[in-house]
């Protein structure tokens, strides 16, 4: 019996000639994705030991980083975590760090998009952070060299908000009346990479609020969005919701928190 070859779940993307296939980026995992690494004309890969001589502040704790799992598929080079994102470093090392001899992902989001294709699509939506046009970089919100690149995971939800409130200081508070959603993180309501909705909201209308503030209607209710269904209210909201979103109908104008009203009003 002739057995057919079995292929693991891997995606191979090759560019250029077959010689490129000798050097590939791969997550060091059983089911790994292989990609062509960034290229610097005339440069070759030399390993991360050379990088550490000048950039010890970046390499000292790199083994804790999410991106430390990435490596070039050439064991002869040793540790190659730096060159996976910055490209081959021979020219950069021999020139003493001459500008233009290495790839800087802070200025070239295309390097990040090689792996994060879904984020490239989100940044192309009508409302997004200004990464593609160069006004921001992925590194403004993500730390690729130490720890988890996505801040605020696990029990560190406060850390997630801290990334956002570095720029969005007015939403930081503290507020006398805090919106509980802030404790769950800004991403409860916003997509930080991009959205078709204004303010990068995950939903454009009252449905955003009703994801948390809608309860099952009480017995005998018509099932409409009324006092039986909205939390913390004794008023019928059917006509109110027709006036606009919850935060633009003259009601809850301060969705992040208020110093004047428990109902998050001005």
C-alpha positions as CSV (number, residue, x, y, z in Angstrom):
1,X,0.0,0.0,0.0
2,X,1.3,3.4,-1.0
3,X,0.7,6.0,1.7
4,X,0.1,9.6,0.7
5,X,2.4,12.2,2.2
6,X,1.0,13.9,5.3
7,X,1.4,17.6,5.7
8,X,1.0,19.4,9.0
9,X,-1.1,22.6,9.2
10,X,1.6,24.9,7.8
11,X,1.4,27.8,5.4
12,X,4.4,28.3,3.2
13,X,4.9,31.7,1.5
14,X,7.9,31.9,-0.7
15,X,9.2,35.0,-2.6
16,X,11.9,35.3,-5.1
17,X,14.0,32.3,-6.0
18,X,14.4,28.9,-4.4
19,X,17.5,30.1,-2.5
20,X,15.2,32.2,-0.2
21,X,13.8,28.9,1.1
22,X,16.9,28.3,3.2
23,X,16.2,31.2,5.5
24,X,12.6,31.3,6.8
25,X,10.9,32.8,9.8
26,X,9.0,30.3,12.0
27,X,7.2,30.2,15.3
28,X,9.0,27.6,17.4
29,X,5.9,25.4,17.7
30,X,4.7,22.1,16.4
31,X,2.3,23.6,14.0
32,X,4.2,26.6,12.8
33,X,3.8,29.1,10.0
34,X,6.9,29.9,7.9
35,X,7.4,33.2,6.2
36,X,10.1,35.0,4.3
37,X,11.9,37.4,6.7
38,X,12.5,41.1,5.9
39,X,15.4,41.7,3.6
40,X,18.1,44.4,3.5
41,X,19.9,44.6,0.1
42,X,23.4,43.2,0.3
43,X,23.1,42.1,4.0
44,X,23.2,38.6,5.4
45,X,22.0,37.1,8.7
46,X,24.5,37.0,11.5
47,X,22.5,36.2,14.6
48,X,21.4,38.2,17.7
49,X,24.8,38.1,19.5
50,X,26.0,40.9,17.4
51,X,22.9,43.0,18.2
52,X,23.5,42.6,21.9
53,X,26.8,44.3,21.8
54,X,25.1,47.7,21.2
55,X,21.4,47.1,22.0
56,X,21.7,45.3,25.4
57,X,18.8,47.3,26.7
58,X,16.6,45.6,24.1
59,X,18.1,42.1,24.3
60,X,18.5,41.7,28.0
61,X,15.0,40.5,28.7
62,X,14.0,39.5,25.2
63,X,13.5,35.9,26.2
64,X,10.4,37.0,28.1
65,X,8.8,38.6,25.1
66,X,6.0,37.2,23.0
67,X,8.2,37.7,19.9
68,X,11.0,35.6,21.3
69,X,9.2,32.5,19.9
70,X,10.1,33.7,16.4
71,X,13.3,32.5,14.8
72,X,15.0,31.9,11.5
73,X,15.0,28.3,10.4
74,X,18.8,28.0,10.3
75,X,20.3,26.5,13.5
76,X,23.8,27.4,12.4
77,X,23.1,31.1,13.1
78,X,22.1,30.5,16.8
79,X,19.6,33.0,18.3
80,X,18.1,35.1,15.5
81,X,15.1,36.8,17.3
82,X,16.3,40.3,16.4
83,X,16.7,39.7,12.7
84,X,13.3,38.1,12.3
85,X,11.8,41.6,12.5
86,X,14.7,43.9,11.7
87,X,16.2,42.0,8.8
88,X,19.7,40.7,8.2
89,X,22.2,42.7,10.3
90,X,25.6,42.2,8.7
91,X,25.7,45.7,7.1
92,X,24.4,47.4,10.2
93,X,27.0,45.7,12.4
94,X,30.0,46.3,10.0
95,X,29.0,50.0,9.5
96,X,28.7,50.7,13.2
97,X,24.9,51.2,13.0
98,X,24.7,53.3,9.9
99,X,21.2,54.6,9.2
100,X,19.4,52.7,6.5
101,X,21.3,49.4,7.0
102,X,18.6,47.8,9.1
103,X,14.8,47.7,9.1
104,X,13.0,49.7,11.8
105,X,9.4,48.4,12.4
106,X,8.6,51.7,14.2
107,X,8.8,53.3,10.8
108,X,7.7,50.4,8.7
109,X,4.5,48.7,9.8
110,X,4.8,46.4,6.8
111,X,7.2,44.4,8.9
112,X,4.5,43.7,11.4
113,X,1.8,43.1,8.8
114,X,3.8,40.1,7.4
115,X,2.4,38.2,10.4
116,X,-0.5,40.3,11.5
117,X,-2.5,40.5,8.2
118,X,-5.8,40.9,10.0
119,X,-4.6,44.1,11.7
120,X,-3.5,45.5,8.4
121,X,-7.0,45.1,7.2
122,X,-8.4,46.8,10.3
123,X,-6.1,49.8,9.9
124,X,-7.5,50.2,6.4
125,X,-11.0,50.7,7.8
126,X,-12.6,54.3,7.8
127,X,-11.9,54.9,11.5
128,X,-8.5,53.7,12.7
129,X,-5.4,54.7,14.5
130,X,-3.0,56.5,12.1
131,X,-0.5,53.7,11.6
132,X,-0.5,53.2,7.9
133,X,0.0,56.9,7.2
134,X,3.0,57.0,9.6
135,X,1.6,59.2,12.3
136,X,1.7,56.3,14.8
137,X,3.5,52.9,15.0
138,X,2.6,49.5,16.4
139,X,5.3,50.1,19.0
140,X,3.4,53.0,20.5
141,X,0.9,50.5,22.0
142,X,2.8,47.2,21.9
143,X,6.2,46.3,23.5
144,X,7.9,43.7,21.3
145,X,11.1,43.3,23.4
146,X,9.8,42.5,26.9
147,X,6.9,40.5,28.2
148,X,3.5,40.1,26.5
149,X,3.2,42.3,23.5
150,X,-0.5,42.7,24.3
151,X,-0.8,44.8,27.4
152,X,-3.6,44.2,29.9
153,X,-4.0,40.5,29.6
154,X,-4.9,38.2,32.5
155,X,-5.4,40.2,35.6
156,X,-3.7,43.3,34.3
157,X,-6.7,45.1,32.8
158,X,-5.5,48.4,34.3
159,X,-2.4,48.0,32.2
160,X,-4.5,47.8,29.1
161,X,-6.2,51.1,29.9
162,X,-2.9,52.7,30.7
163,X,-1.8,52.2,27.1
164,X,-4.8,54.1,25.8
165,X,-4.9,56.8,28.4
166,X,-1.3,57.8,27.6
167,X,-2.9,59.7,24.8
168,X,-6.6,59.8,25.7
169,X,-6.0,61.7,29.0
170,X,-9.5,63.1,29.3
171,X,-11.0,59.6,29.5
172,X,-8.6,58.5,32.3
173,X,-10.4,60.1,35.2
174,X,-10.7,59.6,38.1
175,X,-14.4,60.3,38.1
176,X,-16.9,60.6,40.9
177,X,-19.2,58.3,39.0
178,X,-17.2,55.8,37.1
179,X,-18.5,53.7,34.2
180,X,-17.9,50.1,35.2
181,X,-17.0,49.2,31.6
182,X,-13.7,51.1,32.1
183,X,-12.8,48.4,34.6
184,X,-13.2,45.8,31.8
185,X,-10.9,47.7,29.5
186,X,-11.3,50.2,26.7
187,X,-11.5,47.4,24.2
188,X,-14.9,46.5,25.7
189,X,-16.3,49.3,23.5
190,X,-13.5,50.1,21.1
191,X,-11.5,48.2,18.5
192,X,-8.1,49.8,18.9
193,X,-6.9,48.9,15.4
194,X,-9.9,50.1,13.4
195,X,-13.6,50.0,12.8
196,X,-16.3,51.0,10.3
197,X,-17.9,52.9,13.2
198,X,-17.0,56.4,14.5
199,X,-14.6,56.5,17.4
200,X,-13.6,52.9,16.5
201,X,-16.6,51.6,18.4
202,X,-17.4,47.9,18.1
203,X,-21.1,48.8,17.5
204,X,-22.4,52.1,16.1
205,X,-25.7,52.6,18.0
206,X,-27.5,51.7,21.2
207,X,-26.6,48.0,20.6
208,X,-23.2,48.8,22.0
209,X,-24.7,49.7,25.4
210,X,-27.4,47.0,25.4
211,X,-24.7,44.3,25.2
212,X,-24.3,44.9,29.0
213,X,-27.4,46.9,30.0
214,X,-30.2,44.7,28.6
215,X,-31.9,42.2,30.8
216,X,-34.6,39.7,30.0
217,X,-38.0,41.4,30.1
218,X,-40.0,40.8,33.3
219,X,-43.2,38.6,33.2
220,X,-46.1,40.3,31.5
221,X,-43.8,42.6,29.5
222,X,-44.4,43.2,25.8
223,X,-40.7,42.4,25.2
224,X,-40.0,46.0,24.1
225,X,-36.9,47.8,25.3
226,X,-38.6,49.4,28.3
227,X,-38.3,49.8,32.1
228,X,-38.5,46.0,32.5
229,X,-35.5,45.5,30.3
230,X,-33.0,48.3,30.9
231,X,-30.9,48.2,34.0
232,X,-31.0,51.0,36.5
233,X,-34.0,52.8,35.1
234,X,-37.7,53.3,35.7
235,X,-38.4,55.0,32.3
236,X,-39.5,53.7,29.0
237,X,-36.6,53.9,26.5
238,X,-38.5,53.0,23.3
239,X,-38.8,56.6,22.1
240,X,-35.5,57.7,23.6
241,X,-33.5,55.2,21.6
242,X,-35.1,56.6,18.4
243,X,-33.4,59.9,19.1
244,X,-30.0,58.6,18.6
245,X,-27.3,56.6,20.4
246,X,-27.4,56.5,24.2
247,X,-24.5,58.9,24.4
248,X,-25.8,61.4,21.8
249,X,-29.5,61.7,22.6
250,X,-29.0,64.3,25.4
251,X,-28.7,61.6,28.0
252,X,-25.5,59.8,28.8
253,X,-23.0,62.2,27.3
254,X,-20.1,61.0,29.4
255,X,-19.8,57.3,28.8
256,X,-16.3,57.1,30.4
257,X,-17.4,58.6,33.7
258,X,-18.9,61.7,35.2
259,X,-18.3,64.0,38.1
260,X,-21.9,65.3,38.1
261,X,-24.3,62.4,37.5
262,X,-24.7,58.8,38.4
263,X,-26.3,58.4,35.0
264,X,-23.1,59.6,33.3
265,X,-24.5,63.0,32.3
266,X,-22.8,66.4,32.0
